[in-house]
Amino acid sequence: MRLQKSKTVQSDIAEWLASVPVPAHATLVFAEHGAVSKLNPIRKALESKKSVQKVEAVEFVALVGRQLDAWASARITEAGSRIEPDALQVLVGLVGQDLWKLSHEIEKLVAYTLERRVITVDDVRELVHAQVSVNIFDFVDALGQKQMRRALELLHHHLDAGEDPLYLLSMMVYQ
């Protein structure tokens, strides 16, 4: 359930939680945009229930930069393969922060390179296709962070996908 910032919605849910039994074996999951305060009415309602053993707020932050590279590299190593550093940059540049898609692309690359156990830039370019709609922002971010190799790789894929160069220029100016 996604909670609104509205205090009345949160209060209504907290009121409902106070009125219903919550079994000890139950797991309730609420999604909130941003940090969850200890004063949040839903959190307080759950903490006041004797049957509830634990109330925990967990923040899930998107992986970026070196964390994303390390995550991808670890998955490749766990699969019994290696990836060239440049190939890793190209892979992450093409796929972006979507861990689900990245894990599937890694599986595909590992299977493709099973005999030699090393993923190269050519392998990535041959098998992985850019998420164009998402990567326009990754491209602009790479430019802003002066990551020229990554920016040029993403630009190359946008142009190969048939995107209008004037559109790409307008996105650079807009950002």
N, C-alpha and C positions, 0 to 999 in steps of 0.2 A: 504494500500500500504506500503510495507517495503522499506525504503530508504537505499540506499547503502552509504557507507562512501565516495564514490567518489564525489568530489566537482562538477564534470561536470554533474552528474545525478541530484544532488540537484539544480544546476544552471539551468538545462534544465526544471525541474519541476517548479522552481520559475519563469522562463521566460514564461512558459505556463500559470501559474496562473495569471500572469500580463496581459496576452492577452485575458482571458476569463472572462465573468461576473460571480460573485459568489453571488447568491441570499442571502438575509438576513436570510432566514429561513433554509439555507443549513447547514449541519454539515459535516465537512471534518475530517477524521481521518487518521493520518500518524503514522506509527510505526518506531521508531528509536532505535537502540541498544545504550544504554547509555544516558547520559544527552543531552538535546537539548539546545545549546547555544542561547543567544539572538541575536547573529550575524548569525545564520543559515539562508541561503538565502530563504528557503521556508517560514520560520517564518516571515522574513522581508517582503516578498512579500504579505503574508496574512495581516500583520499589516498595510500595506500601502493601502489596499482596504477600501474604505469608507463604503461599504456594510457589511463588516465583523465587528461584534460587539465585539467579544472576541476571542483572540488567547491564548490558554492555553496549557502548557506542563505538563503532568501528568506522574510521574514515578510510575510504578507498580513493587513492590519488593516482591519476594516470601516470604511467612511467614515461619519462622523457630523457633525451640525451644519453649519458653513460649508463643510466639505470636500464633504459630500454635495450641498449646494446648488450649489456651484461645479461639481461633476461634472455634475449635471443641466443646469445652465445652459449649460455648454460643449457638451453633446450637442445641445441645442436650437439653439444658435448655429451649430454645424457643419451642422445640417440646414437652415440658411437661415431660421430663424425667431427670434422673440423671445418672452419670457414676462414677464408682469407680476409684480413682486415678491410680491404677495399670492398670485397663482396658483401661483408656485413653492413657497411655503410650504404651500399646500393640497396640491399634488401630492406633495411629499416627505412630508408628514404622513399622507397616505392610503396611499402605497406603502411607505414605510419604507426600510430599508437594502438591500432586494433589488435589486441593480443590474440584473439580468436583467429583472425585471418593470418596473423604472423605465424602462429603455431601450425596452421595448415600449410602455409607456404614452406615452412621449415620441413615438415613431414614430406612434402613433395620433393624438395631439394635433396634431402637425405636419401630418399628412395632412388632418385635419379642418379646420384653419385655413389651408390652403394659399393661398387667395386673399388673405387679409388679413395673414398672416405674423405675427400676434400672438396668443398664447395668453392667455386671460382666466380669471378665477376661475370664471365660468359654464361655460366650456368644460371645465375640469377637473372641476367638480361633475357635469356632464352625462355625461362619458365614463369617468371613473375611479372604480372602486369600491374601497372600503377592504378591506384584508387584515385582516379582523376578528380572527382568532385571534392574529395577530402584533401588531396595533396596540393591543391592550389594554395591553400593556407600554409602547408608545410614548406612549399616552395618560397613563398613570401617570407616566412619565418627564417628559413635558411639564408635568404638574402640579408635580412635584417641582422642576423647573427654573424654575418660575414663568413658563412660556411660555403665558400664558392664551389668546391667540388660537389657537394650535395645539391646546391642550388642548380648547377649546370646539369647534373644528372636528372633532376626532376623536370627542369625545363625541356630537356631532350625528350623525356617521356610524354610530356604534355603536347609537344609539337608532333611527335610520332602518332599520338592518339587523334590528331587532326584538329586540335584546338586552335582557334584563331589567334595569331600573334598579337593582334590589337587588344583582344580580350585579356591576354596574359599581361600586356603592358598596362592596361587599365587597372588590373588587380594589384600590380606592383605600386602604381601611383596611389590607388585607393588606400592601401595599407600603410 
